[in-house]
Amino acid sequence: PVSPIEVAISRDAEAGANRVTWSIPIAPEFLAAAGSDGELPLPASDQDMSDDMQATSGYKLQPRRLVATVPYGGNPQDEDVSNVRKELYDAIISDGLNPKLDESGRPMFFFWQNDAKACYVSDGGLGMSVYEWRPKF
């Protein structure tokens, strides 16, 4: 199975910065790698980064959910994302639905990043195929 990667950007008030969260779905077959103790491997620390700059990782079951979408051909950190989020929020409210809120009461948004998709190799390991990468400088 191949699926898009989910990218969410939220405000971390304690750090005074944005927090970028990447969610990569895993196939049920991947759980076979957990073995009898049920532990899945996590990435090792990056030795070239200071301890306070290390990324964290973990596994979390994503419950079934209803997702509202709008077409958008840009990147999650583009300047016009605020307008796209407002358009989506207004559409949700006009349909009589209530968006899921974060801890601070703000609506939660994420992107399905379709130019990078998670996939799995034949032995069950995680692989990745990036279809298009265009850095914006």
C-alpha positions, 0 to 999 in steps of 0.5 A, spaced: 500 500 500 502 507 498 499 513 501 500 520 502 504 523 508 500 527 513 504 534 515 501 538 520 503 545 522 501 548 529 503 553 534 508 551 540 506 556 545 512 554 550 517 554 545 515 560 541 515 557 535 511 552 530 511 545 531 511 541 524 508 534 525 509 528 519 505 522 520 507 516 516 501 511 516 504 504 516 501 498 513 498 492 518 504 487 515 509 492 518 507 490 525 510 483 524 516 487 525 514 488 532 515 481 534 512 478 540 513 484 545 510 489 540 515 494 540 517 497 533 523 500 532 524 508 532 529 512 529 536 513 532 538 520 534 542 524 529 549 525 532 550 531 528 544 535 532 545 538 539 540 534 544 535 540 544 534 540 536 533 532 536 526 530 533 522 526 536 518 520 534 513 515 536 507 510 534 500 512 535 494 509 533 490 514 528 482 513 529 477 513 524 475 520 522 471 524 517 476 529 513 474 535 509 478 537 504 480 542 498 484 542 492 491 546 493 497 545 489 502 548 494 506 546 500 504 546 507 509 553 509 506 557 503 504 564 504 497 563 502 496 557 506 492 562 511 487 563 506 486 556 504 485 554 511 480 560 512 476 557 505 476 550 508 474 552 515 468 556 512 466 551 508 466 546 514 461 551 518 457 552 512 456 545 512 453 545 519 459 541 521 464 542 527 472 542 526 476 538 531 480 543 535 487 543 539 488 544 546 488 552 545 481 552 541 484 553 534 481 548 529 486 543 527 489 543 519 493 538 516 496 537 509 496 530 505 503 531 502 502 527 495 508 529 492 512 524 497 508 518 499 510 512 504 510 505 501 513 498 503 518 494 500 517 486 499 520 484 506 515 489 510 520 494 511 519 502 510 521 505 503 519 512 500 518 515 493 519 522 492 515 524 486 517 531 485 521 536 490 522 543 489 525 547 494 523 554 495 529 559 496 
